[in-house]
Amino acid sequence: MTIAQRFNAGSIVIYQRSPNRDERKMHSFNSCLIHCVWSTKNREPLLNSDLRERLWPYLGGIAKENKMKPIAIGGVADHVHVLVSLPPTLSVAKALQLLKGNSSKWIHKTFPKMRSFEWQQGYGAFSIGVSGIDATASYIRNQTEHHRTRSFREELVAMLRRHGFDYDEGVLD
């Protein structure tokens, strides 16, 4: 069974009988899968393997604490990828603010030599369908391999093009 098959998403209507009359109630269901990516300030390679080993679970904890479902978390020395399912009450912007802000505070507190650490302003957030969960999670898990031949900028440009974004080259530096 694939992750996509195990991940229950979509809209379902559940009917319940009212004790007073034949009344149908609609329940709300939400499927908002977002592949998020952001970098360190100036794309400095500050996320060494020891830090990443601890940062990925910490990001997962931030997500869970805020009712997100972390599906895959990974990256390399200069950027992070997170595949997350958002609850209906949380915007993409707020989710990224929580992930980036809380992880930055944690890095400052946990790694005293990194008190000046910052994430780059902005982020990429790309919606995916349930059928794309396995491929996206695999892509995130294999970041080290991908970046042996491709820079973060090249990766981001490919994602922007795939999702049909118009962008100014200057904002990518």
Order of alpha helices (4+ residues) and beta strands (2+ residues): alpha-beta-alpha-beta-beta-alpha-beta-alpha-alpha-alpha
